[in-house]
Amino acid sequence: MDLLTPDRILTLAGFLGVLLLAWVAIRLNHAPLKARLKQSRRMEMAEVLPLGGDARAILLNADGQSVLIVTGRKGGTALLALPGNTTVPEPAQ
């Protein structure tokens, strides 16, 4: 009983070739794909801060409004809509 028969090798090579072509296509079209995906988003995660243990604070921007979410695995979740225009500026790169 052969583990690597020619048909299995060809199938594996074809699958890896398709994965390689998909990777190259994504690398070549990275900027247009990123712009297209970002256009339709209404919600964006601005920052995540671990608070220790299982708790964390998450700052979301949804439709121009900032929302603070404090959550933990064992406890409940708290939501707080922050007043005014408190959107977080983009960091300089």
C-alpha positions, 0 to 999 in steps of 0.5 A: 500500500503506497502512501504517496501515489502519483495521483495524490502527489498531483492533487497536493501539488495542484492544491498548493499551486491554487493556494500560491496563486490566491496568495499572489493575487491578494498581495498584488491587490492588497490596497484596492481590497483593503479600501473596498472592505473599509468602505462598507464598515460602520463599526471599527475597533479603535483600541483594546486594553487588558485590565488584568485577569480575564477583563478587558476594555474595548473602545469601538467607533460605531457611526461616529459615536464612541462606545466603551465596552468592559467585558470579562469571561466570568463576569458580565459586560458593561456598555457605555456610550461616550458623550460628544465626539470622542473618536480616537485619532489615527496614529501616525505611521 
